[in-house]
Amino acid sequence: MVAAGNSGVGVRMEGAVITEWKDIPMELLLRIVPLVDDRTAIVASGVCCGWRDAICFGLTQLSLSWCRKNMNNLVLSLAPKFTRLQTLILRQEYPQLEDNAVEAIANFCHDIQELDLSKSFKLSDHSLYALARGCPNITKLNISGCTSFSDGALEYLTNFCQKLKILNLCGCVKAATDRALQAIGRNCKMLQSLNLGWCDNVGDIGVMSLAYGCPDLKCLDLCGCVRITGIPWIRCLVGI
């Protein structure tokens, strides 16, 4: 639609001739942004200030799961620019993310609603503390496989992120305990789906806390939760 400036050819649009990338009006750029893939959006943000501003303003969803290395540095560089992100997928084949990247997300991306940090083995409790303070509007959080998180940090997170509807704690053995589930039942009244697969520190007390505290809970995965006896709380889960 737009010819390169060096070609000497322009495109007339509503009385204006577009001959350079920088001449493309903001409203047109905002229409283009949702049509490009994530890698292209990142590259395009460096074309010129117009593209950068449009992408930073218009991009609300981003996945970096294609990044096989240097994801941490990429997040550090993008977080201050892509401040309107609502969905951010950082799923990894092997651990790359570190706490400073999550802290950058928390510092700049306050509109985040869906965040996937699965398989982030390098992350510590500092990441959950940062998210609690900076991203209180999270409704969907996937921290499956994040084995270093503690139940104290998860409890702290639920004190601030009370809009959670979908939470994946699969494999979070240290974080998913009865203490943490009691906090979830106390704070996350909107919770609809919870994955506790292979969290063998979960017991009857924790599940009963969910049953009493999360009236909207519809999906609960307890696969591999060997400490649950089933009898004391089964009546509480009728209707889930």
C-alpha positions as CSV (number, residue, x, y, z in Angstrom):
1,M,0.0,0.0,0.0
2,V,2.9,2.3,0.7
3,A,5.9,2.6,-1.5
4,A,9.4,3.1,-0.1
5,G,10.6,6.7,0.0
6,N,13.6,6.1,-2.1
7,S,11.5,4.9,-5.0
8,G,10.1,8.3,-5.6
9,V,6.6,6.9,-5.7
10,G,4.0,8.0,-3.2
11,V,0.5,7.0,-2.2
12,R,-2.2,9.6,-2.0
13,M,-4.5,9.2,1.0
14,E,-7.1,11.7,1.9
15,G,-5.3,14.6,0.3
16,A,-1.8,13.6,1.6
17,V,1.0,11.9,-0.2
18,I,2.7,9.1,1.7
19,T,6.3,8.7,0.5
20,E,8.0,7.6,3.8
21,W,7.2,5.1,6.5
22,K,7.0,8.0,8.9
23,D,4.2,9.6,6.9
24,I,1.7,6.8,7.6
25,P,-1.0,8.3,9.9
26,M,-1.4,6.9,13.4
27,E,-4.9,5.7,12.8
28,L,-3.7,3.5,9.9
29,L,-0.8,2.1,11.9
30,L,-3.2,1.2,14.7
31,R,-5.2,-0.9,12.2
32,I,-2.1,-2.6,11.0
33,V,-0.7,-3.6,14.4
34,P,-3.2,-6.3,15.2
35,L,-2.5,-7.9,11.7
36,V,1.2,-8.6,12.2
37,D,2.8,-11.5,14.1
38,D,4.7,-10.9,17.3
39,R,8.2,-11.0,15.8
40,T,7.2,-8.5,13.1
41,A,5.7,-6.2,15.7
42,I,8.9,-6.1,17.7
43,V,11.0,-5.5,14.6
44,A,8.6,-2.8,13.3
45,S,8.8,-0.9,16.6
46,G,12.3,0.0,15.5
47,V,11.4,1.3,12.0
48,C,10.7,4.8,13.1
49,C,9.1,6.8,16.0
50,G,5.7,6.6,14.4
51,W,5.7,2.8,14.2
52,R,7.2,2.6,17.7
53,D,4.5,4.8,19.1
54,A,1.7,3.0,17.3
55,I,2.9,-0.4,18.4
56,C,3.5,0.7,22.0
57,F,0.0,2.3,22.1
58,G,-1.9,-0.4,20.2
59,L,-0.3,-3.7,21.1
60,T,-2.3,-5.5,23.9
61,Q,-1.3,-9.1,23.3
62,L,2.2,-10.5,22.9
63,S,3.8,-14.0,22.9
64,L,7.5,-14.5,23.2
65,S,7.3,-18.3,23.4
66,W,9.1,-18.5,20.0
67,C,12.2,-17.0,21.6
68,R,14.7,-19.8,22.2
69,K,17.4,-17.7,23.9
70,N,17.8,-14.2,25.4
71,M,14.1,-14.0,26.3
72,N,15.1,-12.3,29.6
73,N,16.9,-9.5,27.8
74,L,14.1,-9.1,25.3
75,V,11.5,-8.7,28.1
76,L,13.8,-6.1,29.8
77,S,13.9,-4.1,26.6
78,L,10.3,-4.4,25.7
79,A,8.5,-3.9,29.0
80,P,9.2,-0.2,29.3
81,K,7.8,0.3,25.7
82,F,4.8,-2.1,25.6
83,T,3.0,-0.7,28.6
84,R,-0.5,-1.4,27.4
85,L,-0.1,-5.1,27.2
86,Q,-3.0,-7.1,28.6
87,T,-1.9,-10.6,27.6
88,L,1.7,-11.8,27.8
89,I,2.8,-15.3,27.1
90,L,6.3,-16.2,28.2
91,R,6.2,-20.0,28.1
92,Q,9.6,-21.5,27.7
93,E,11.1,-24.8,26.5
94,Y,14.0,-24.3,28.9
95,P,14.3,-21.7,31.7
96,Q,15.4,-18.3,30.5
97,L,13.4,-15.8,32.6
98,E,14.9,-14.3,35.8
99,D,13.4,-12.1,38.5
100,N,14.5,-8.8,37.0
101,A,12.4,-9.4,33.8
102,V,9.2,-10.1,35.8
103,E,10.0,-7.1,38.0
104,A,10.2,-5.0,34.8
105,I,6.8,-6.3,33.7
106,A,5.4,-5.4,37.1
107,N,6.9,-1.9,37.0
108,F,5.7,-1.0,33.5
109,C,2.8,-3.3,32.4
110,H,0.1,-2.5,35.0
111,D,-2.8,-3.5,32.7
112,I,-1.7,-7.2,32.5
113,Q,-4.7,-9.5,32.8
114,E,-3.3,-12.8,31.4
115,L,0.3,-13.9,32.2
116,D,2.0,-17.2,31.4
117,L,5.3,-17.8,33.2
118,S,5.2,-21.6,32.9
119,K,8.5,-23.5,33.2
120,S,10.3,-20.5,34.6
121,F,12.5,-22.5,36.9
122,K,14.8,-19.6,37.6
123,L,12.2,-17.4,39.2
124,S,12.1,-16.9,42.9
125,D,9.5,-15.4,45.3
126,H,10.7,-11.9,44.3
127,S,8.7,-12.3,41.1
128,L,5.4,-13.0,42.9
129,Y,6.0,-10.1,45.2
130,A,6.6,-7.8,42.3
131,L,3.5,-9.0,40.4
132,A,1.4,-8.5,43.5
133,R,2.4,-4.9,43.8
134,G,2.4,-4.0,40.1
135,C,-0.2,-6.2,38.4
136,P,-3.3,-6.3,40.6
137,N,-5.7,-6.8,37.6
138,I,-4.4,-10.3,36.7
139,T,-7.3,-12.7,36.0
140,K,-5.4,-15.6,34.4
141,L,-2.0,-16.7,35.8
142,N,0.0,-19.7,34.7
143,I,3.0,-20.5,36.9
144,S,3.0,-24.2,36.3
145,G,6.4,-25.8,36.8
146,C,7.8,-22.8,38.8
147,T,9.1,-25.0,41.5
148,S,11.0,-22.3,43.5
149,F,7.9,-20.3,44.6
150,S,6.9,-20.6,48.2
151,D,3.4,-20.7,49.8
152,G,4.2,-17.5,51.6
153,A,4.8,-15.7,48.3
154,L,1.6,-17.2,46.8
155,E,-0.4,-16.1,49.8
156,Y,1.0,-12.6,49.4
157,L,0.1,-12.5,45.8
158,T,-3.6,-13.4,46.5
159,N,-3.8,-10.5,48.9
160,F,-3.4,-8.1,46.0
161,C,-4.5,-10.1,42.9
162,Q,-8.1,-10.8,44.0
163,K,-9.5,-10.8,40.5
164,L,-7.9,-14.2,39.6
165,K,-10.3,-16.5,37.7
166,I,-7.9,-19.0,36.2
167,L,-4.8,-20.2,38.1
168,N,-2.4,-23.0,37.1
169,L,-0.2,-24.2,39.9
170,C,0.6,-27.6,38.4
171,G,3.9,-28.9,39.8
172,C,4.3,-25.9,42.2
173,V,5.0,-28.3,45.1
174,K,6.4,-25.7,47.5
175,A,3.8,-23.0,46.7
176,A,0.6,-25.1,46.6
177,T,0.1,-26.0,50.2
178,D,-3.0,-25.9,52.5
179,R,-1.7,-22.5,53.8
180,A,-1.8,-21.1,50.2
181,L,-5.1,-22.7,49.4
182,Q,-6.6,-21.1,52.5
183,A,-5.4,-17.7,51.3
184,I,-6.9,-18.4,47.8
185,G,-10.2,-19.3,49.4
186,R,-10.1,-16.2,51.5
187,N,-9.1,-13.7,48.8
188,C,-10.0,-15.1,45.4
189,K,-13.8,-15.2,45.4
190,M,-13.9,-15.0,41.6
191,L,-11.8,-18.1,40.9
192,Q,-13.3,-20.4,38.3
193,S,-10.4,-22.8,37.4
194,L,-7.5,-24.1,39.5
195,N,-4.9,-26.7,38.5
196,L,-3.2,-28.4,41.4
197,G,-1.8,-31.3,39.5
198,W,1.1,-33.1,41.3
199,C,1.1,-30.7,44.2
200,D,1.5,-33.4,46.9
201,N,1.5,-30.9,49.8
202,V,-2.2,-30.2,49.3
203,G,-4.5,-31.8,51.8
204,D,-8.1,-31.9,52.8
205,I,-8.0,-28.6,54.7
206,G,-6.8,-26.7,51.7
207,V,-9.4,-28.2,49.4
208,M,-12.2,-27.5,51.9
209,S,-11.0,-23.9,52.0
210,L,-11.5,-23.7,48.2
211,A,-14.9,-25.3,48.4
212,Y,-16.2,-22.8,51.0
213,G,-14.3,-19.7,49.7
214,C,-14.6,-19.9,45.9
215,P,-18.3,-20.2,45.0
216,D,-17.6,-19.9,41.2
217,L,-15.1,-22.7,41.1
218,K,-16.0,-25.0,38.2
219,C,-12.8,-26.8,37.3
220,L,-10.4,-28.3,39.9
221,D,-7.5,-30.6,38.9
222,L,-6.2,-32.6,41.8
223,C,-4.3,-35.2,39.8
224,G,-1.4,-36.6,41.9
225,C,-2.5,-34.9,45.1
226,V,-1.8,-38.0,47.2
227,R,-2.5,-36.4,50.7
228,I,-6.2,-35.8,49.9
229,T,-8.4,-38.5,51.5
230,G,-11.6,-37.5,49.7
231,I,-14.1,-38.3,52.4
232,P,-14.2,-35.1,54.6
233,W,-14.5,-32.6,51.8
234,I,-16.4,-34.5,49.0
235,R,-19.7,-33.2,50.2
236,C,-18.4,-29.6,50.1
237,L,-17.6,-30.0,46.4
238,V,-21.1,-30.9,45.3
239,G,-22.0,-28.5,42.5
240,I,-18.4,-27.9,41.3
